[in-house]
Amino acid sequence: MLKNTLLREIGSITRCIQYLSDIEYRKFNLQKGQFMYLVRIIENPGINQRDLTNMMNVDKTSVAKVVVKLENEGYIHREKSEIDKRMMMLYPKDKAKDLYDEFIRMENENLDLILEDFDDESVGKIIEDLRLIKEKINVKWLEKQ
């Protein structure tokens, strides 16, 4: 039963943060976690959709839909890869880059709230434990891709 509680708590935390973030990001016409993709593209200019899929641990269809939305909103543009003409590379436009500091500020506000009762050592341990959990489940996720 304790193991079930762990996944349920992780899911609950994720949904709460997602909900609160979606409210904040509406002013940028971003919804349903699209800001997470946009931040990754800003931080990794030239990333392709396959690598973004793996980074975000989501299905290819979800990434494709978000990329179209972000492109239509003027946040990103796509360019064909010089190496593989079938592959599209994703780049942030100035509109996205100009909002990056605001995105990070909002992310840090959530982090400050959820971690205010933890010292640096405890936060480091949480990160370490979550990375181990992610590594384990990521193996199965990659098998299904």
PyMOL commands that place a pseudoatom at each C-alpha (Angstrom):
pseudoatom trace, name=CA, resn=MET, resi=1, chain=A, elem=C, hetatm=0, pos=[0.000, 0.000, 0.000]
pseudoatom trace, name=CA, resn=LEU, resi=2, chain=A, elem=C, hetatm=0, pos=[2.879, 2.379, 0.750]
pseudoatom trace, name=CA, resn=LYS, resi=3, chain=A, elem=C, hetatm=0, pos=[4.196, 1.963, -2.809]
pseudoatom trace, name=CA, resn=ASN, resi=4, chain=A, elem=C, hetatm=0, pos=[0.782, 2.893, -4.242]
pseudoatom trace, name=CA, resn=THR, resi=5, chain=A, elem=C, hetatm=0, pos=[0.802, 6.015, -2.102]
pseudoatom trace, name=CA, resn=LEU, resi=6, chain=A, elem=C, hetatm=0, pos=[4.111, 7.124, -3.637]
pseudoatom trace, name=CA, resn=LEU, resi=7, chain=A, elem=C, hetatm=0, pos=[2.787, 7.112, -7.200]
pseudoatom trace, name=CA, resn=ARG, resi=8, chain=A, elem=C, hetatm=0, pos=[-0.453, 8.734, -6.149]
pseudoatom trace, name=CA, resn=GLU, resi=9, chain=A, elem=C, hetatm=0, pos=[1.398, 11.514, -4.346]
pseudoatom trace, name=CA, resn=ILE, resi=10, chain=A, elem=C, hetatm=0, pos=[3.707, 12.125, -7.315]
pseudoatom trace, name=CA, resn=GLY, resi=11, chain=A, elem=C, hetatm=0, pos=[0.669, 12.254, -9.596]
pseudoatom trace, name=CA, resn=SER, resi=12, chain=A, elem=C, hetatm=0, pos=[-1.187, 14.612, -7.287]
pseudoatom trace, name=CA, resn=ILE, resi=13, chain=A, elem=C, hetatm=0, pos=[1.788, 16.980, -7.035]
pseudoatom trace, name=CA, resn=THR, resi=14, chain=A, elem=C, hetatm=0, pos=[2.178, 16.925, -10.808]
pseudoatom trace, name=CA, resn=ARG, resi=15, chain=A, elem=C, hetatm=0, pos=[-1.501, 17.716, -11.410]
pseudoatom trace, name=CA, resn=CYS, resi=16, chain=A, elem=C, hetatm=0, pos=[-1.501, 20.565, -8.870]
pseudoatom trace, name=CA, resn=ILE, resi=17, chain=A, elem=C, hetatm=0, pos=[1.574, 22.196, -10.363]
pseudoatom trace, name=CA, resn=GLN, resi=18, chain=A, elem=C, hetatm=0, pos=[0.200, 21.676, -13.872]
pseudoatom trace, name=CA, resn=TYR, resi=19, chain=A, elem=C, hetatm=0, pos=[-3.124, 23.272, -12.932]
pseudoatom trace, name=CA, resn=LEU, resi=20, chain=A, elem=C, hetatm=0, pos=[-1.526, 26.287, -11.250]
pseudoatom trace, name=CA, resn=SER, resi=21, chain=A, elem=C, hetatm=0, pos=[0.924, 26.736, -14.099]
pseudoatom trace, name=CA, resn=ASP, resi=22, chain=A, elem=C, hetatm=0, pos=[-1.802, 26.514, -16.730]
pseudoatom trace, name=CA, resn=ILE, resi=23, chain=A, elem=C, hetatm=0, pos=[-3.606, 29.392, -15.007]
pseudoatom trace, name=CA, resn=GLU, resi=24, chain=A, elem=C, hetatm=0, pos=[-0.427, 31.511, -15.018]
pseudoatom trace, name=CA, resn=TYR, resi=25, chain=A, elem=C, hetatm=0, pos=[0.442, 30.738, -18.635]
pseudoatom trace, name=CA, resn=ARG, resi=26, chain=A, elem=C, hetatm=0, pos=[-3.001, 31.551, -20.059]
pseudoatom trace, name=CA, resn=LYS, resi=27, chain=A, elem=C, hetatm=0, pos=[-1.887, 35.173, -20.362]
pseudoatom trace, name=CA, resn=PHE, resi=28, chain=A, elem=C, hetatm=0, pos=[0.638, 33.955, -22.950]
pseudoatom trace, name=CA, resn=ASN, resi=29, chain=A, elem=C, hetatm=0, pos=[-2.014, 31.885, -24.767]
pseudoatom trace, name=CA, resn=LEU, resi=30, chain=A, elem=C, hetatm=0, pos=[-0.287, 28.694, -23.619]
pseudoatom trace, name=CA, resn=GLN, resi=31, chain=A, elem=C, hetatm=0, pos=[-2.271, 25.842, -22.149]
pseudoatom trace, name=CA, resn=LYS, resi=32, chain=A, elem=C, hetatm=0, pos=[-2.090, 22.228, -20.996]
pseudoatom trace, name=CA, resn=GLY, resi=33, chain=A, elem=C, hetatm=0, pos=[1.607, 22.201, -20.245]
pseudoatom trace, name=CA, resn=GLN, resi=34, chain=A, elem=C, hetatm=0, pos=[2.710, 23.792, -23.512]
pseudoatom trace, name=CA, resn=PHE, resi=35, chain=A, elem=C, hetatm=0, pos=[5.029, 26.087, -21.554]
pseudoatom trace, name=CA, resn=MET, resi=36, chain=A, elem=C, hetatm=0, pos=[7.113, 23.048, -20.534]
pseudoatom trace, name=CA, resn=TYR, resi=37, chain=A, elem=C, hetatm=0, pos=[7.807, 22.241, -24.170]
pseudoatom trace, name=CA, resn=LEU, resi=38, chain=A, elem=C, hetatm=0, pos=[8.551, 25.873, -24.952]
pseudoatom trace, name=CA, resn=VAL, resi=39, chain=A, elem=C, hetatm=0, pos=[11.042, 26.164, -22.078]
pseudoatom trace, name=CA, resn=ARG, resi=40, chain=A, elem=C, hetatm=0, pos=[12.845, 23.020, -23.299]
pseudoatom trace, name=CA, resn=ILE, resi=41, chain=A, elem=C, hetatm=0, pos=[13.021, 24.429, -26.837]
pseudoatom trace, name=CA, resn=ILE, resi=42, chain=A, elem=C, hetatm=0, pos=[14.370, 27.750, -25.538]
pseudoatom trace, name=CA, resn=GLU, resi=43, chain=A, elem=C, hetatm=0, pos=[16.982, 25.910, -23.462]
pseudoatom trace, name=CA, resn=ASN, resi=44, chain=A, elem=C, hetatm=0, pos=[17.853, 23.552, -26.354]
pseudoatom trace, name=CA, resn=PRO, resi=45, chain=A, elem=C, hetatm=0, pos=[17.642, 25.552, -29.599]
pseudoatom trace, name=CA, resn=GLY, resi=46, chain=A, elem=C, hetatm=0, pos=[17.799, 23.240, -32.591]
pseudoatom trace, name=CA, resn=ILE, resi=47, chain=A, elem=C, hetatm=0, pos=[16.338, 20.259, -30.750]
pseudoatom trace, name=CA, resn=ASN, resi=48, chain=A, elem=C, hetatm=0, pos=[14.397, 17.898, -32.984]
pseudoatom trace, name=CA, resn=GLN, resi=49, chain=A, elem=C, hetatm=0, pos=[10.941, 16.537, -32.208]
pseudoatom trace, name=CA, resn=ARG, resi=50, chain=A, elem=C, hetatm=0, pos=[12.218, 13.035, -31.464]
pseudoatom trace, name=CA, resn=ASP, resi=51, chain=A, elem=C, hetatm=0, pos=[14.665, 14.302, -28.859]
pseudoatom trace, name=CA, resn=LEU, resi=52, chain=A, elem=C, hetatm=0, pos=[11.992, 16.578, -27.383]
pseudoatom trace, name=CA, resn=THR, resi=53, chain=A, elem=C, hetatm=0, pos=[9.682, 13.558, -27.149]
pseudoatom trace, name=CA, resn=ASN, resi=54, chain=A, elem=C, hetatm=0, pos=[12.336, 11.627, -25.231]
pseudoatom trace, name=CA, resn=MET, resi=55, chain=A, elem=C, hetatm=0, pos=[13.221, 14.584, -23.023]
pseudoatom trace, name=CA, resn=MET, resi=56, chain=A, elem=C, hetatm=0, pos=[9.586, 15.175, -22.067]
pseudoatom trace, name=CA, resn=ASN, resi=57, chain=A, elem=C, hetatm=0, pos=[8.685, 11.462, -21.862]
pseudoatom trace, name=CA, resn=VAL, resi=58, chain=A, elem=C, hetatm=0, pos=[5.561, 11.928, -23.945]
pseudoatom trace, name=CA, resn=ASP, resi=59, chain=A, elem=C, hetatm=0, pos=[4.278, 10.401, -27.168]
pseudoatom trace, name=CA, resn=LYS, resi=60, chain=A, elem=C, hetatm=0, pos=[5.227, 11.734, -30.600]
pseudoatom trace, name=CA, resn=THR, resi=61, chain=A, elem=C, hetatm=0, pos=[1.667, 12.812, -31.381]
pseudoatom trace, name=CA, resn=SER, resi=62, chain=A, elem=C, hetatm=0, pos=[1.501, 15.041, -28.309]
pseudoatom trace, name=CA, resn=VAL, resi=63, chain=A, elem=C, hetatm=0, pos=[4.772, 16.725, -29.229]
pseudoatom trace, name=CA, resn=ALA, resi=64, chain=A, elem=C, hetatm=0, pos=[3.632, 17.235, -32.822]
pseudoatom trace, name=CA, resn=LYS, resi=65, chain=A, elem=C, hetatm=0, pos=[0.416, 18.927, -31.681]
pseudoatom trace, name=CA, resn=VAL, resi=66, chain=A, elem=C, hetatm=0, pos=[2.224, 21.211, -29.246]
pseudoatom trace, name=CA, resn=VAL, resi=67, chain=A, elem=C, hetatm=0, pos=[4.854, 22.140, -31.851]
pseudoatom trace, name=CA, resn=VAL, resi=68, chain=A, elem=C, hetatm=0, pos=[2.138, 23.181, -34.304]
pseudoatom trace, name=CA, resn=LYS, resi=69, chain=A, elem=C, hetatm=0, pos=[0.430, 25.268, -31.619]
pseudoatom trace, name=CA, resn=LEU, resi=70, chain=A, elem=C, hetatm=0, pos=[3.684, 26.946, -30.564]
pseudoatom trace, name=CA, resn=GLU, resi=71, chain=A, elem=C, hetatm=0, pos=[4.549, 27.674, -34.171]
pseudoatom trace, name=CA, resn=ASN, resi=72, chain=A, elem=C, hetatm=0, pos=[1.074, 29.090, -34.882]
pseudoatom trace, name=CA, resn=GLU, resi=73, chain=A, elem=C, hetatm=0, pos=[1.388, 31.327, -31.802]
pseudoatom trace, name=CA, resn=GLY, resi=74, chain=A, elem=C, hetatm=0, pos=[4.705, 32.665, -33.087]
pseudoatom trace, name=CA, resn=TYR, resi=75, chain=A, elem=C, hetatm=0, pos=[6.841, 31.197, -30.306]
pseudoatom trace, name=CA, resn=ILE, resi=76, chain=A, elem=C, hetatm=0, pos=[8.978, 28.845, -32.404]
pseudoatom trace, name=CA, resn=HIS, resi=77, chain=A, elem=C, hetatm=0, pos=[9.970, 28.077, -35.965]
pseudoatom trace, name=CA, resn=ARG, resi=78, chain=A, elem=C, hetatm=0, pos=[11.022, 24.851, -37.616]
pseudoatom trace, name=CA, resn=GLU, resi=79, chain=A, elem=C, hetatm=0, pos=[13.941, 24.327, -39.963]
pseudoatom trace, name=CA, resn=LYS, resi=80, chain=A, elem=C, hetatm=0, pos=[14.968, 21.238, -41.882]
pseudoatom trace, name=CA, resn=SER, resi=81, chain=A, elem=C, hetatm=0, pos=[18.049, 19.548, -40.509]
pseudoatom trace, name=CA, resn=GLU, resi=82, chain=A, elem=C, hetatm=0, pos=[21.204, 19.927, -42.570]
pseudoatom trace, name=CA, resn=ILE, resi=83, chain=A, elem=C, hetatm=0, pos=[22.078, 16.317, -41.713]
pseudoatom trace, name=CA, resn=ASP, resi=84, chain=A, elem=C, hetatm=0, pos=[18.701, 14.646, -42.261]
pseudoatom trace, name=CA, resn=LYS, resi=85, chain=A, elem=C, hetatm=0, pos=[16.276, 16.603, -44.455]
pseudoatom trace, name=CA, resn=ARG, resi=86, chain=A, elem=C, hetatm=0, pos=[13.334, 14.612, -43.035]
pseudoatom trace, name=CA, resn=MET, resi=87, chain=A, elem=C, hetatm=0, pos=[14.027, 15.909, -39.538]
pseudoatom trace, name=CA, resn=MET, resi=88, chain=A, elem=C, hetatm=0, pos=[12.761, 19.287, -38.364]
pseudoatom trace, name=CA, resn=MET, resi=89, chain=A, elem=C, hetatm=0, pos=[14.807, 21.292, -35.893]
pseudoatom trace, name=CA, resn=LEU, resi=90, chain=A, elem=C, hetatm=0, pos=[12.946, 23.527, -33.438]
pseudoatom trace, name=CA, resn=TYR, resi=91, chain=A, elem=C, hetatm=0, pos=[14.114, 27.040, -32.612]
pseudoatom trace, name=CA, resn=PRO, resi=92, chain=A, elem=C, hetatm=0, pos=[12.649, 29.668, -30.292]
pseudoatom trace, name=CA, resn=LYS, resi=93, chain=A, elem=C, hetatm=0, pos=[11.679, 33.013, -31.759]
pseudoatom trace, name=CA, resn=ASP, resi=94, chain=A, elem=C, hetatm=0, pos=[12.402, 36.273, -29.970]
pseudoatom trace, name=CA, resn=LYS, resi=95, chain=A, elem=C, hetatm=0, pos=[8.841, 36.254, -28.622]
pseudoatom trace, name=CA, resn=ALA, resi=96, chain=A, elem=C, hetatm=0, pos=[9.669, 33.094, -26.670]
pseudoatom trace, name=CA, resn=LYS, resi=97, chain=A, elem=C, hetatm=0, pos=[13.165, 34.160, -25.646]
pseudoatom trace, name=CA, resn=ASP, resi=98, chain=A, elem=C, hetatm=0, pos=[11.778, 37.427, -24.287]
pseudoatom trace, name=CA, resn=LEU, resi=99, chain=A, elem=C, hetatm=0, pos=[9.480, 35.461, -21.948]
pseudoatom trace, name=CA, resn=TYR, resi=100, chain=A, elem=C, hetatm=0, pos=[12.085, 32.994, -20.707]
pseudoatom trace, name=CA, resn=ASP, resi=101, chain=A, elem=C, hetatm=0, pos=[12.981, 34.942, -17.551]
pseudoatom trace, name=CA, resn=GLU, resi=102, chain=A, elem=C, hetatm=0, pos=[9.277, 35.235, -16.703]
pseudoatom trace, name=CA, resn=PHE, resi=103, chain=A, elem=C, hetatm=0, pos=[8.822, 31.476, -17.180]
pseudoatom trace, name=CA, resn=ILE, resi=104, chain=A, elem=C, hetatm=0, pos=[11.744, 30.737, -14.878]
pseudoatom trace, name=CA, resn=ARG, resi=105, chain=A, elem=C, hetatm=0, pos=[10.469, 33.241, -12.297]
pseudoatom trace, name=CA, resn=MET, resi=106, chain=A, elem=C, hetatm=0, pos=[7.082, 31.521, -12.227]
pseudoatom trace, name=CA, resn=GLU, resi=107, chain=A, elem=C, hetatm=0, pos=[8.739, 28.097, -11.994]
pseudoatom trace, name=CA, resn=ASN, resi=108, chain=A, elem=C, hetatm=0, pos=[10.901, 29.312, -9.101]
pseudoatom trace, name=CA, resn=GLU, resi=109, chain=A, elem=C, hetatm=0, pos=[7.853, 30.640, -7.255]
pseudoatom trace, name=CA, resn=ASN, resi=110, chain=A, elem=C, hetatm=0, pos=[6.353, 27.143, -7.304]
pseudoatom trace, name=CA, resn=LEU, resi=111, chain=A, elem=C, hetatm=0, pos=[9.658, 25.623, -6.226]
pseudoatom trace, name=CA, resn=ASP, resi=112, chain=A, elem=C, hetatm=0, pos=[10.006, 28.102, -3.363]
pseudoatom trace, name=CA, resn=LEU, resi=113, chain=A, elem=C, hetatm=0, pos=[6.519, 27.220, -2.182]
pseudoatom trace, name=CA, resn=ILE, resi=114, chain=A, elem=C, hetatm=0, pos=[6.885, 23.453, -2.288]
pseudoatom trace, name=CA, resn=LEU, resi=115, chain=A, elem=C, hetatm=0, pos=[10.427, 23.357, -0.917]
pseudoatom trace, name=CA, resn=GLU, resi=116, chain=A, elem=C, hetatm=0, pos=[10.240, 26.062, 1.762]
pseudoatom trace, name=CA, resn=ASP, resi=117, chain=A, elem=C, hetatm=0, pos=[10.382, 23.502, 4.607]
pseudoatom trace, name=CA, resn=PHE, resi=118, chain=A, elem=C, hetatm=0, pos=[13.387, 21.602, 3.219]
pseudoatom trace, name=CA, resn=ASP, resi=119, chain=A, elem=C, hetatm=0, pos=[17.085, 22.358, 3.582]
pseudoatom trace, name=CA, resn=ASP, resi=120, chain=A, elem=C, hetatm=0, pos=[19.515, 21.952, 0.660]
pseudoatom trace, name=CA, resn=GLU, resi=121, chain=A, elem=C, hetatm=0, pos=[20.573, 18.483, 1.797]
pseudoatom trace, name=CA, resn=SER, resi=122, chain=A, elem=C, hetatm=0, pos=[16.968, 17.275, 1.868]
pseudoatom trace, name=CA, resn=VAL, resi=123, chain=A, elem=C, hetatm=0, pos=[16.271, 18.774, -1.553]
pseudoatom trace, name=CA, resn=GLY, resi=124, chain=A, elem=C, hetatm=0, pos=[19.377, 17.042, -2.907]
pseudoatom trace, name=CA, resn=LYS, resi=125, chain=A, elem=C, hetatm=0, pos=[18.154, 13.720, -1.509]
pseudoatom trace, name=CA, resn=ILE, resi=126, chain=A, elem=C, hetatm=0, pos=[14.691, 14.203, -3.032]
pseudoatom trace, name=CA, resn=ILE, resi=127, chain=A, elem=C, hetatm=0, pos=[16.260, 14.958, -6.429]
pseudoatom trace, name=CA, resn=GLU, resi=128, chain=A, elem=C, hetatm=0, pos=[18.525, 11.923, -6.147]
pseudoatom trace, name=CA, resn=ASP, resi=129, chain=A, elem=C, hetatm=0, pos=[15.614, 9.644, -5.253]
pseudoatom trace, name=CA, resn=LEU, resi=130, chain=A, elem=C, hetatm=0, pos=[13.402, 11.016, -8.022]
pseudoatom trace, name=CA, resn=ARG, resi=131, chain=A, elem=C, hetatm=0, pos=[16.184, 10.522, -10.565]
pseudoatom trace, name=CA, resn=LEU, resi=132, chain=A, elem=C, hetatm=0, pos=[16.482, 6.888, -9.536]
pseudoatom trace, name=CA, resn=ILE, resi=133, chain=A, elem=C, hetatm=0, pos=[12.721, 6.452, -9.895]
pseudoatom trace, name=CA, resn=LYS, resi=134, chain=A, elem=C, hetatm=0, pos=[12.769, 8.138, -13.304]
pseudoatom trace, name=CA, resn=GLU, resi=135, chain=A, elem=C, hetatm=0, pos=[15.649, 5.963, -14.520]
pseudoatom trace, name=CA, resn=LYS, resi=136, chain=A, elem=C, hetatm=0, pos=[13.722, 2.810, -13.594]
pseudoatom trace, name=CA, resn=ILE, resi=137, chain=A, elem=C, hetatm=0, pos=[10.467, 3.813, -15.270]
pseudoatom trace, name=CA, resn=ASN, resi=138, chain=A, elem=C, hetatm=0, pos=[12.251, 5.377, -18.237]
pseudoatom trace, name=CA, resn=VAL, resi=139, chain=A, elem=C, hetatm=0, pos=[13.595, 1.949, -19.233]
pseudoatom trace, name=CA, resn=LYS, resi=140, chain=A, elem=C, hetatm=0, pos=[10.050, 0.659, -19.609]
pseudoatom trace, name=CA, resn=TRP, resi=141, chain=A, elem=C, hetatm=0, pos=[8.906, 3.882, -21.299]
pseudoatom trace, name=CA, resn=LEU, resi=142, chain=A, elem=C, hetatm=0, pos=[11.694, 3.607, -23.904]
pseudoatom trace, name=CA, resn=GLU, resi=143, chain=A, elem=C, hetatm=0, pos=[10.748, -0.025, -24.615]
pseudoatom trace, name=CA, resn=LYS, resi=144, chain=A, elem=C, hetatm=0, pos=[7.243, 1.107, -25.543]
pseudoatom trace, name=CA, resn=GLN, resi=145, chain=A, elem=C, hetatm=0, pos=[8.412, 3.824, -27.941]
for i in range(1, 145): cmd.bond("trace and resi %d" % i, "trace and resi %d" % (i + 1))
show_as sticks, trace
zoom trace
